[in-house]
Amino acid sequence: MANYLLSVTKHLQKLSLNNQHKLAPLLKKTVTLSDNNVIFSVPSRNTNFFNKLPAESLWKGVTSVSNAGKKRGRGKTVNKRNIKDLNRGQLIGIGKANILWPGLSSPIIRGKEIIQQQQLPEDPEREKNLIKMRDQMGKTRYGKISSIDRGWTGSKMPGRSIGPPDPVNDDETYEGFDTRVLELKTIFNMTGNLGRKRRVSVLSVTGNKKGLAGFSIGKGLEPRTAMRKSKNRAGQKLMNIKIFNNHTVNHDFFTQFGATKIIVTPKPEGYGLRCHRAIKTICEVIGIKDLYAKVEGSTNVNHITKAFFLGLIKQKSFKEIAEEKGLHVVQFSKENGYFPKVLASPTKCRTEEEIDKKEILDFKQYCLDGRVILQKKVFPPFYTKHKSWEIYLKKQENLRNQDKVRINLKVEYGEIRSFLTDKYPECRPSKWRKNKQEEVEETE
C-alpha cells in the first residue's frame, strides 16, 4: 500500500486541478483538498535500531564474542565493567529544560494549594554529575577485611576461613569446625567439542581444633561452588590425629609424598608454629600449637598437605613404641629440669643382655626410621678474621659483661653495689636528682 501511495503522489503533481476530483475517491484516507493546495500523508515508522532493542541486547552486541570466537580464545580482554547504565541518575520529568511537572516530578496538591507547571532555573552541574556517576559504575569497591580474617596474601582466598561444612541433617552437624582454604587455582581441560574448558579447583582443610581433621579438593565453574564442594567433602573424610599434651605431635617423624620431604620436630609449650604456611594453617585447624617443620624438595601445596597428613597418621603412641622395643619410654625435658618422667612401660621389659649391640636405641633416630638429620657446620662471621676485630675486642675487654652484671646486682640486692659497700657506704653510684623547680611543680 505504501508503494502504491508513493507512486500515486508522484503523478498527482503532473495532473491539473480539474482532473484531481476524479482521483479523490482513490485517496480518501491519504489526500485532503483545500482550495488550490493538496496535502499528502504517507505512512511512516517511528521505530529504529536504537529504540527497537533493549539496552542489554545493544551492549551485548558491542561487548560479546561469538561462540566460534570463544572456542579460539577470543574475547578474554572484554571487560563487563565497561557496560554502563545510561538511565542511571535520570529521573522522570527532570531533564535539560528544568520544568516542574505536577503529578510527574512533584505532587499535584501541596496542602491546600494546587501546584502549577513552572520553569525552574537551569542546573549547570547536571551533565557533570551524570558523567561522574556513570564513570563510577564500573569501579567496584570491596569491603575491607579485618586482619584476623585475612589470608596469606592480602585479600586472596588461600589461608582464609570459609566456615564449617554444611550439616547433612539435623542430627549430624559440624559444631566447632572451621575450614581453611589452602589453594585456589584455575584449571583448563581441552575437549573436542567445547575446546578449552575452564574450571576452578579448591584445596581446603577442615577440623575442630581437637585432633579431628580432613582435607579434600573440589572443582566447579565458579569459586563459590568449588569451595562449597571442597569443604563438604573434607567433612566426609575426617581423620583422628594424635596430639601430645594438647599442644604438639607425639614424636619426631619423617614423611614424604612425591618430591616433597618433611621433617617434623615437637617443641615445648610457647614455642609456636615455625613451618611452611600451609602446615601452619593445617596445625591451627587440627589443634597443634607448637611445632617445627622443615620442608625439602617441592613446595607444591597439594603434596605438602598429603605428606603432612601421612606423617600425622603414622604417628605411634608411646605405649606402642614401648611394646615394640620392649623398653621404657622416658622423657627428659629442659622445662622440667631434665627430671626423668616415664611416659610408657612395656608388659615385659628386656634386660641388657637381650638388647643387640647394633640396635638403634636413640629415640629420635628410631622415630626417623634410622635417618640422621644433617647438621650443617656453623662458620664464624667474616669480620672475625680481620685485624680490626682483635682491636675491638681489646677495647671492649674492660667493659665486657657490665650490662649483665648491673642487671644481676639489681635483681639480687635491689641496687648496684660491691663487697665493699657495707664497709664503705659511700661506694655507691650517684643517683640522678630532679631539679628543685621540678620537685616544686610535682608537689603543687
ChimeraX attribute file (.defattr): number of C-alpha atoms within 10 A of each C-alpha:
attribute: neighborCount
match mode: 1-to-1
recipient: residues
	/A:1	7
	/A:2	10
	/A:3	8
	/A:4	8
	/A:5	17
	/A:6	14
	/A:7	10
	/A:8	14
	/A:9	16
	/A:10	10
	/A:11	9
	/A:12	14
	/A:13	11
	/A:14	8
	/A:15	10
	/A:16	9
	/A:17	13
	/A:18	7
	/A:19	10
	/A:20	14
	/A:21	11
	/A:22	8
	/A:23	12
	/A:24	14
	/A:25	10
	/A:26	12
	/A:27	14
	/A:28	9
	/A:29	10
	/A:30	14
	/A:31	17
	/A:32	13
	/A:33	12
	/A:34	7
	/A:35	6
	/A:36	6
	/A:37	9
	/A:38	13
	/A:39	9
	/A:40	14
	/A:41	13
	/A:42	12
	/A:43	10
	/A:44	7
	/A:45	5
	/A:46	7
	/A:47	9
	/A:48	8
	/A:49	8
	/A:50	9
	/A:51	10
	/A:52	10
	/A:53	11
	/A:54	10
	/A:55	16
	/A:56	10
	/A:57	10
	/A:58	14
	/A:59	15
	/A:60	12
	/A:61	11
	/A:62	10
	/A:63	14
	/A:64	16
	/A:65	16
	/A:66	11
	/A:67	11
	/A:68	11
	/A:69	11
	/A:70	15
	/A:71	15
	/A:72	11
	/A:73	12
	/A:74	14
	/A:75	14
	/A:76	8
	/A:77	7
	/A:78	12
	/A:79	11
	/A:80	12
	/A:81	11
	/A:82	14
	/A:83	16
	/A:84	16
	/A:85	14
	/A:86	12
	/A:87	10
	/A:88	11
	/A:89	12
	/A:90	11
	/A:91	10
	/A:92	8
	/A:93	16
	/A:94	13
	/A:95	13
	/A:96	11
	/A:97	12
	/A:98	14
	/A:99	16
	/A:100	18
	/A:101	18
	/A:102	16
	/A:103	12
	/A:104	12
	/A:105	13
	/A:106	14
	/A:107	12
	/A:108	15
	/A:109	12
	/A:110	9
	/A:111	7
	/A:112	6
	/A:113	8
	/A:114	11
	/A:115	16
	/A:116	12
	/A:117	13
	/A:118	11
	/A:119	11
	/A:120	10
	/A:121	9
	/A:122	12
	/A:123	11
	/A:124	9
	/A:125	8
	/A:126	13
	/A:127	12
	/A:128	9
	/A:129	12
	/A:130	15
	/A:131	12
	/A:132	10
	/A:133	16
	/A:134	18
	/A:135	12
	/A:136	12
	/A:137	14
	/A:138	15
	/A:139	10
	/A:140	8
	/A:141	7
	/A:142	7
	/A:143	6
	/A:144	8
	/A:145	11
	/A:146	9
	/A:147	9
	/A:148	8
	/A:149	12
	/A:150	17
	/A:151	19
	/A:152	15
	/A:153	10
	/A:154	11
	/A:155	16
	/A:156	12
	/A:157	21
	/A:158	22
	/A:159	25
	/A:160	20
	/A:161	19
	/A:162	18
	/A:163	15
	/A:164	21
	/A:165	23
	/A:166	15
	/A:167	13
	/A:168	12
	/A:169	7
	/A:170	6
	/A:171	7
	/A:172	9
	/A:173	13
	/A:174	16
	/A:175	10
	/A:176	11
	/A:177	19
	/A:178	21
	/A:179	29
	/A:180	27
	/A:181	25
	/A:182	26
	/A:183	18
	/A:184	21
	/A:185	13
	/A:186	14
	/A:187	12
	/A:188	12
	/A:189	10
	/A:190	10
	/A:191	9
	/A:192	6
	/A:193	8
	/A:194	12
	/A:195	15
	/A:196	16
	/A:197	13
	/A:198	13
	/A:199	16
	/A:200	19
	/A:201	22
	/A:202	26
	/A:203	25
	/A:204	31
	/A:205	28
	/A:206	32
	/A:207	29
	/A:208	19
	/A:209	19
	/A:210	19
	/A:211	18
	/A:212	18
	/A:213	27
	/A:214	24
	/A:215	27
	/A:216	22
	/A:217	21
	/A:218	21
	/A:219	22
	/A:220	18
	/A:221	13
	/A:222	13
	/A:223	19
	/A:224	14
	/A:225	15
	/A:226	20
	/A:227	26
	/A:228	20
	/A:229	22
	/A:230	26
	/A:231	29
	/A:232	22
	/A:233	21
	/A:234	23
	/A:235	25
	/A:236	14
	/A:237	12
	/A:238	17
	/A:239	18
	/A:240	14
	/A:241	20
	/A:242	21
	/A:243	20
	/A:244	14
	/A:245	11
	/A:246	15
	/A:247	20
	/A:248	24
	/A:249	24
	/A:250	18
	/A:251	20
	/A:252	20
	/A:253	25
	/A:254	21
	/A:255	20
	/A:256	19
	/A:257	17
	/A:258	12
	/A:259	13
	/A:260	21
	/A:261	19
	/A:262	20
	/A:263	18
	/A:264	21
	/A:265	18
	/A:266	20
	/A:267	20
	/A:268	15
	/A:269	14
	/A:270	10
	/A:271	13
	/A:272	16
	/A:273	20
	/A:274	14
	/A:275	17
	/A:276	15
	/A:277	14
	/A:278	23
	/A:279	22
	/A:280	21
	/A:281	22
	/A:282	27
	/A:283	24
	/A:284	19
	/A:285	24
	/A:286	26
	/A:287	20
	/A:288	26
	/A:289	23
	/A:290	22
	/A:291	23
	/A:292	20
	/A:293	20
	/A:294	13
	/A:295	18
	/A:296	13
	/A:297	11
	/A:298	13
	/A:299	14
	/A:300	13
	/A:301	17
	/A:302	17
	/A:303	17
	/A:304	25
	/A:305	21
	/A:306	17
	/A:307	20
	/A:308	26
	/A:309	19
	/A:310	15
	/A:311	18
	/A:312	21
	/A:313	12
	/A:314	13
	/A:315	18
	/A:316	14
	/A:317	15
	/A:318	20
	/A:319	15
	/A:320	14
	/A:321	19
	/A:322	20
	/A:323	17
	/A:324	10
	/A:325	17
	/A:326	17
	/A:327	19
	/A:328	20
	/A:329	19
	/A:330	16
	/A:331	13
	/A:332	12
	/A:333	12
	/A:334	8
	/A:335	9
	/A:336	10
	/A:337	8
	/A:338	10
	/A:339	11
	/A:340	12
	/A:341	12
	/A:342	11
	/A:343	13
	/A:344	18
	/A:345	18
	/A:346	18
	/A:347	12
	/A:348	11
	/A:349	14
	/A:350	13
	/A:351	9
	/A:352	8
	/A:353	7
	/A:354	8
	/A:355	14
	/A:356	9
	/A:357	9
	/A:358	6
	/A:359	9
	/A:360	14
	/A:361	13
	/A:362	9
	/A:363	14
	/A:364	17
	/A:365	15
	/A:366	17
	/A:367	16
	/A:368	17
	/A:369	11
	/A:370	12
	/A:371	12
	/A:372	10
	/A:373	10
	/A:374	6
	/A:375	6
	/A:376	6
	/A:377	6
	/A:378	6
	/A:379	6
	/A:380	8
	/A:381	7
	/A:382	7
	/A:383	10
	/A:384	10
	/A:385	10
	/A:386	9
	/A:387	9
	/A:388	10
	/A:389	12
	/A:390	13
	/A:391	10
	/A:392	10
	/A:393	12
	/A:394	11
	/A:395	11
	/A:396	11
	/A:397	9
	/A:398	9
	/A:399	10
	/A:400	12
	/A:401	10
	/A:402	10
	/A:403	9
	/A:404	9
	/A:405	12
	/A:406	13
	/A:407	13
	/A:408	14
	/A:409	14
	/A:410	12
	/A:411	11
	/A:412	9
	/A:413	10
	/A:414	10
	/A:415	14
	/A:416	17
	/A:417	16
	/A:418	12
	/A:419	8
	/A:420	11
	/A:421	12
	/A:422	10
	/A:423	8
	/A:424	10
	/A:425	9
	/A:426	10
	/A:427	14
	/A:428	13
	/A:429	9
	/A:430	7
	/A:431	6
	/A:432	6
	/A:433	7
	/A:434	8
	/A:435	8
	/A:436	9
	/A:437	8
	/A:438	10
	/A:439	11
	/A:440	9
	/A:441	8
	/A:442	8
	/A:443	6
	/A:444	6
